[in-house]
């Protein structure tokens, strides 16, 4: 992002009656102004209510609220017993089909960012049109916005399961469960490492969580009941997904203790990853709604705080080990939630729902401790490590990496999985700076430089030095860091353009059509800064022949890096794809190479979409 580009955006923002660029978004009804688009969006929802709904009182105290979601949160925190009883009494047959349908309209409004009115507002801003001008006929605005159905797309998606499927009491057979769990722990668990494999017992796991595991696991293998016939795994995966959706609604009402609540959050997390990254398309709306519910459950269930385990003196080593597993699983679940929340912000530009300051946990323990197969092995590894120094909470770790004079060597050893969270925080912060700079026209280098320095300081923690380091785990950590370094050097055109996506299909097409300009990338200082990080992804794609343990977001990172390399090749930059044998300026050769490496991922939906996008590059 060049300074001239930022300045041009500033001139657009200030064109509305000479108002300052600090508040470029204006309400079409009352003309109030806002700094951020999502603030305008929440404000506009107030106009959609009738006058008698303007103040929403609590039925059990004197508090009043301007939005239903705020009253809903108040009820859960201050009057949980009343709120739970009311939900059970008022639940209709339609609502019981899907627990997510219990959300109030205020919650729905925050997610439907593809409605015509918001698309029109975005285009008005980008084209320099005054917010005081009439809205186009295709998205005409009722004075009180009452006619707009903000959650139509989400509602349609949530009701996509027909009645016979909902009434079905189907459950996978024991052989399907056994094979599905094996596939999950082999191909999936390393990028959501909150389930402890050595002590995992499928018979003791709630059905909603088990089905959520299976719907992901069978993306990597076939159904044993169908003789491992090609394509049978995908069909079984989809059936597990639909069954999990049916079971998770009534089970949510029983999520009273922290352990059961954690399994609900885990199930929601796995289901949304499946909907967003493996199904894509229309099911993405369900995934986003699931994300909103997951965050609410995490807060209400105390997932932000360390689990309370009675500190009873015991000489039973096995008991101590199981206490450790319970607390660590609780912690790792929240770290996974935080990562997915940051991913949706980075890919879709949907505002984050979870602040790093809410996380009161220490950094994840070293992987050696977590993967120990017995209490004796666990104790031995801890003794051999002789770890010194007190534990560090995640917010404190972020502060130390941001500080220029902090002693990072004093941070005790931790799993690189926790370093991913730090990297996600830094790249999300850079995105916020890029959005702020675009709206205000002021390039804030004093904000960007500390973030870049912090990422460089994080590099040794991302790359584990242990010889026993898991290769797939290591690739996930390094890919996150490398894409963060690219993001620091070049801003996302879709994000600075105010484009909010609702699915990964849209993200991939935008990466194809709205790639950074060739002129900007080919500037010598820009190309030189990003080339090492682009080369990492090119080497990774070239050498990963069987990507059957690849986190789906690595595929997205890699395609984004290829699009940068593609632009460099087109611009004639020397050595753009030399690391994988593509000659300078050989556009056709670059496309042939890309088809070869991404075709390895064509069995998954993201791979199919990427292959279509590559076809459009040739036209």
N, C-alpha and C positions, 0 to 999 in steps of 0.2 A: 504494500500500500504506500503510494508515494504521497508526499505532502501536498502536491497539486490536486490529487484526487480527493484528499480529505478536505481541502479548501473548497472544492466545487460542491461537495456535499453540504458544507457550511453555508454556502451562498443559497442553496436550495432551502435550508432550514430557516434562514433569516429573511426569506422572501415574503413571508406572510406578514404584511403590514409592518415590516421592520422589527418584528419581535426578536429578542435574543435567541441564539441557537441552543441555549441550554435547555429549552422546553419546546422542542420542535413538533410534538404531537398535541393536537387540539381536538377536543370533543366537539362533534358536529351539532350537539343539542344545546349545551350550556356554554360552550366556548372556553371551558377550563383547559389549561395547558399542562403537559406532563413531560418529564424528562425521558421516560422509557415507554415503549409501546405497550408492554404488558400492564403498566399502571393505567394507561388509557383504556385498555381492554376491560380491566376490572371495574374501572369507573363507569364505563358505558353500560355495564350490566345493571347498574343501579337504575338507569332510565327504563329498563325493561319491565320493572315492577309497577303494578298499579299503585296509586297514592296510598291506599290503605295498607300496602305491604312495605311502605317506606321505612318503618321501624318495626323490627322483629323482636318481640319481647320473649324472655325466658319464662316458662310456665312455673318455675320453682323458685325464682328470686327476682329482684328488681332490675336485673341487667337487660339492656336492649342492644340490638345489633343491626348493622346496615346490610349484612349479607347472611344468607342461610348457612353457608359453610362455616362462618364464624360462630354462629349460634350452635351449629352441630358440634364443632370442636369444644365449645364451652360446656355443652351437655356431657360430652365424653369425659371431660376433665373434672368438672364440678359436681355433676349429678349422674355418675355412671350407672347406678342401679336403675334410676328412672328411665334413662335413655335406653338401656338394654330391654327393660320391660315393655316400653312403648314400641320398640322395634318388633318384638315378638308378637305383641297384640295386634299391631296394624299391618303385619306382613300379608300381602295378597298372594294368590297363587302365581301371578306373573312375576312378582318380585322374588319369590322363593326359587325361581328358576335360575337366578344368578345373583349372588350376593353383592355384586358390584352395582346392581340396579337400585340398591338402597341409598345411593348417594343423592344428595339434594341437587336441585337444578343449579345452584350456585357453583357446585363443584364441576358440573358438566361444562358450564360456560368457560371455565379456565382451560379446557382442553381442546375445544373445537376451534382450532386456529385456521381452518381452511374455509370457513364460511365466507360467502361472497362479500359481506361488508368489510371484513378484515383484509381480504385480498385487495379490495378497492382502496382501502386506506393506505396499504403499503404502496400501491402503484401511484397514488396521488403524491405521496411523500417523495418517491424516487423521481417522478416527473416534474416536481416543483409546483404542483397544483396547490392552490390555497385550500385549507381545510374549511374555509368559510364558503367555498363555492358549492353549488348543488352536486350531489353525488350522482354518478352515472345511472341511467335508467336500469341497467342490468343488476344493480345492487342498491335500489332506492331505499332510503332510510325513513322509516316511520318516525314521527317526532318523539315517540316514547320507546322506540325499539321493541315494542311489545310483540310485534308480529314475527320477530326473528326467532327461529328455533336453534339455539346455540348447540344443542347436543343431538341433532337428528342423526348425524353419521354414526355417532357412538351408540345411540339407541338401536339403530338398525343392525349394527354389528353384534351388539349384546344379545339380540333376539334372533340371531341367525340359526340357532339350533332348533330344529323342529321338535314338536311335542313327543313323537315316539322315541326319539333319542334321549330326551330328558327323563322319560319314565323308565327307560331301560336300566336294569340293575346289573349290567355287564361289568365284569372285572377280569383283568388278564389272568391267565393260568399261571401255575407255579413255575413252569418252564419259561414262560414269557417274562415273568418277574425276575427270575434268576438271570436270564440272558440280558434283559434290559438294564439291570443294576450293574452287571459286568461291563456293558457298553458305556454306561454313564461314568463309572469310575475310571475307565480306560481312556475315554475320549473327551469328557466334558469337565470332570470335577476339578481339574487343575486350573481352570479359569473361573470357577466358583467354588473355592476350596473351603467350604464350611461344614461339610459332612465328613466324619472321621471313618475312613474305610476300615481300619483294623477292627473296630468295635461295631460296625454297622450290621444291623439285623433287620432284614426286610419285614419280618413278622411283627416287629415292634414299632414300625414307622406308620404314622397316620396315612390313610389311603390317599388323601389329597396330595401329600408330599411325594408318596411313592409314584403316583400317576404322573406327577410333574417331572420326576426324574426319568420315567420311561419315555415320555413324549420327546425328550431331548436325546436320550440314549439310542432310541430306534431311528434317529437320523443317521446313525453310523453303522447300522447292521440290519439284518433281515429277521423276520418273524420265524422262530423255530417251529411253530405249529403249522407253518406253510412250507416246510421243507427248505427254508431259507431262500424262497423264490425271490427273484429280483423285483424290487418295488414293494414287497410285502411289509418291509420295515417302515416305510413312509406311511402306508395305510394304517398300520398299528399305531404309529406315532400320533397321527391325527385323531384316532379313536380315543387314545389315552388323554389327549388334550381336551376333547369335548367332555369326556367323563369327569376329568378333574374339575372342569368349570362347574359341573353340576354339583359335585360333592363339596366344593370349597365354600359354598354359600352357607349351608346349615352348620358346617363345622366352625365357621368363623364365630358364631354365637357362643361357642364353648371355649374360646380362646381367653381364658381367665388367668392362668398361671404363665409365668415367663417362658417356661419350656414349650408349652403348647403354642403360645403366641409366636415364638421363634419359628416353629415349623410352618405356621401360617405365612409368615413373611418369606420364608424360604420357598414355599410353594408358589406364592405370588411372583417372586423374583424369577424362578425358573419358567413359569408360564409366560411371563411377559417377554423374556428372552426368546422363547419359542415363537410367540406371536409376531414379534418385531423382526427377528433375524432369520427365522426359518420359514414361516408362512408368508410374511410380508403382505403387501397389498391391503385389502379391506380389513384383515384381522389386526392390523396395526392399531386401529382405534381402540380395540379391546385391550391391546397391550399397554397403551398409554393410560387408559382408565385403571387398569390393574396397577400401574405404577403409582398413581395417586392414592389408591387404597392401601398399597403396601407401605407408603410413607406414613399414612395415618395410623396404621396398625403398629408400625415400629415405634412411633412416638407414644401412642397410648399404652403399649405393652412394656415400656421401659427399656427398649432395646438400645437406647442411646447411652445407658449407664451400664457399668460392669455388673454382671450377674451377682446377686447376693447369695453366697454360699456360707452356710454356718461354719464358723471357724472353730470346729470341735477338734481337740487334740486326738489324734488317732495314730496307732502304730501300723495300720493296715495300708501298705503301699498301693495296693490295687484300688482302694477307695480314694486315696489321694489322686491317683492317676485319672480316675473317672471324674472327679471334681474338676480337674484341670481340663479335661476334654469338653465338659459341659460349658465351662466358662469361655474357653477358646473358641468353641463353635458359635457361641452367642456373639462374641466379638467379631469373628470373621464374617458372620452373616451381615452385620452392620457395615463392615468395610466393603462387602460386595454390593450392598444397597447403595452406598455412597458412590461407588465406581459407576454403576449403571445410571444413577442420577446425573453424574457428570457427563457420561457418554451421550445421553439424550440431549443435553445442552450443546455438546460439541457437534453432534451430527444434525440435529433437528432445529437448533436454536430455541428450544423450549426452556424457559427459565428454570434454574435449579430449584428443587424443593427442599434440599437438605444443606444446611450450613456446616462447614467443618468445625465450627465452634460448638455445635451440638454434640459432637462425638467425644465422650468422656473416657474412652478406652485407651489403654496402652497400645503401642504398636504390636502387630501380630508377632507371636513367638517365632524363633527360628524354625525353619521347615523340618529340621532334624527332630526337634521335640514333637512336632505335630504328627509326623509320619511313623513314630515309634510304634511297633506292633505289640508291645507288652509293657507292663508297668516297670519291669526290671530294665528293659532296654531304654525306656524313657528316663528313669533315674540315672542310669549309667551315662547317657548322653549329656544330661545336665551337669553331672559331676565332672566329666571330662572337659566340658566347655569352660568351666570355671569362670562363668560370666560375672564381671564386676560392674558396679555402678547401679544406680536405681533405675527403675523402669521409667519410660517417657511416654506421656500421653500424646495422642495424635496432634491436637492443636499446638502443643508445645514443640513437637517436632517440626511442624510447619513454620512456627516462629523462628526456630533456630536456623532452618535452611534459608529463611528470608533475611536473617541478620548477617551483616558483613563480618562481624567479629566473633561469631559463635564457634565454640569448639565442637565440631561434629564428631570427633573421635570419642567424645564422652557418651555418645548415644549407644546403649547396649545393642548387641546384635539382634536383628529382627528379620523376619521373612521379607524378601523383596516384593512380595504381594502388597505389603504395606507401603512400599516405595511407589507403587503404581498410584495409590491414593494421593500421595504428595505431588506426583507429576500431574495427576488430573486436576488437582487444586491450582497448580501453577498455570497450566494451559487454559483452564477456565477463567482465571484471573486475566490472562492475556486477552482472551476473547472479550471480556468486559471492557478492558481498556480500548480495544479496537472499536467496539461499539460506541463507547463514550467519545473517542476521538472523531469518529465519523459524524456523530450528531453535532458535536460542538465545533469541529474544524480545528481543534487544537491537538497537535501531536505530542503526547506525553511520554517523552523518552525517559524521564525520571521515574516513571512507573514501570516501563518495560525492561529497562536494564537490570534492576534487581531481580526480576522474574527470570530473565535469561541467565544471570549469574547463579541463581538458586538451582536452576535445572542443571547447569554444569557441575555444581557441587553435589548434586544428587546422583550423578552418573556412576560413581563407584558403588553405591548402594543398590543400583539397578542391576548391575552385572555381578552376580555372585561368583566368588573365587573358589568355592568348594568344588572338588573333583566330582562329588556325588550330586551336583546340581542337576535338576530335572531339565532336560533340553526344551521341552514344550513350555514349561514354566518360564524358563529363561527367555525364550522367544517372545512370550507375552509381555514380559517386563521391558525388554529392549525395544520392542515395536512401539510401546506406549511412549517411551522416552524419545525415540527417534521422530515420531510424528509430532510430539510436543516441540521439538527443536525446529521442525519445519514450520509449525504454526507460529512460532515466535518470529520467524523471518518474513513470513508472508501471511497476510490476513485473508480470511475466507470471504470471497465475493458475495456468497449467499448470506453470510451473517451480517456483514457491513451493509448489504443491500436490504436488510430487514426482512428477508425471506424466512418464514417459519414453515418447516415441512412436517408432514404427518406420517411418513412411512420411509423405509429405506429405499424403496423403488424411486421415490421422488429425489432422495438424497443422491443416489447414483446418477440419475439423469441430470441433476443440477451440477454435479461434479464434472460431467461430460460437457455440458453446454455452457456452464459459467466458470470454466477453469480460469485461473489468473492469466492476465493478458501476456502474450508472448513478449511484447516490448518490455514489460516490467520484469519478467523472469530473466530475460536475456541481458539485463544490466549486469556488468561484470561483477560488482560486489554482491548482488543478490544471488546470482548463479553460483559463485564461489562459496557463499555461506551455506546454501542448501544442498549442494552437490554431494557431500559426504553422507548426509542423511537419506537422500534419495537413493544413493548407491547401496546403502544397507538394505533397503527394501527390494531393490532389483536383485541383489545377491540372494536374499531370502527367497524370493519368488523362484529364482532359477534353480536353487539347490533343494527346495522342499518339493520333492517329487510326489510324495503321498501326504497331502495335508489333512489327514484324518483326525488330527488332534488340535487343529487350528481354531482358536477362538474366532467367531464370525466377524468381530470388529477388526481383527487383524486383516481380514480380507478387504474391508473397507479402507483401512489405513493404506494398504498396499496399492489399491486401485487409485487412491488419491495421489500417492507418490508417483505411480506410473503416469498419471495425467500431467504432473509437473515435468517428468522426464520427456514425455511426448512433446510438450511445448518447447522444451529446450532443443530437442532434435529438430523440430520445425524451424526454430530460430537459428539453427546452424552453430550452436554453442559447441565448442570442441570438447570431446570426451563425455557427452551427455549420457550415453548408454554404453560406453566402451567397456564397462565392467562386466557386461553380459554379452559382449561380442557384436553389438550393433554399431555399424560405422556411422560417423558423423553425417548428418543430413539424410540418412536412409530412413525415410518415413515409412515406407512399405515394410522394411525389415523390422522396424520397431513394432508395427502392428502384428506381424507374423509371430514375433516373439511373445507379445502380450496374449495372443490367442492361445499359444501353446501352454503358457503357465496358468492362465485363468481357466482353461478348459479342464484342468485337473480338479477344479472346484465346481464343475458344472452339475454335479449330482445334487448340490444344494441350491436353493432358490436365489441366493445372492450371486452365485456363480452364473446362473442362467441370465439374470438381469445384466450382469457385467458383459457377458458375451453379446447381448443385444446392443449394449452401449458401444462396444468395440466396432460392431457393424456400422453404426452411425458415423463413426470417425472416418470411415473409408469413403463415405458418400460426399 
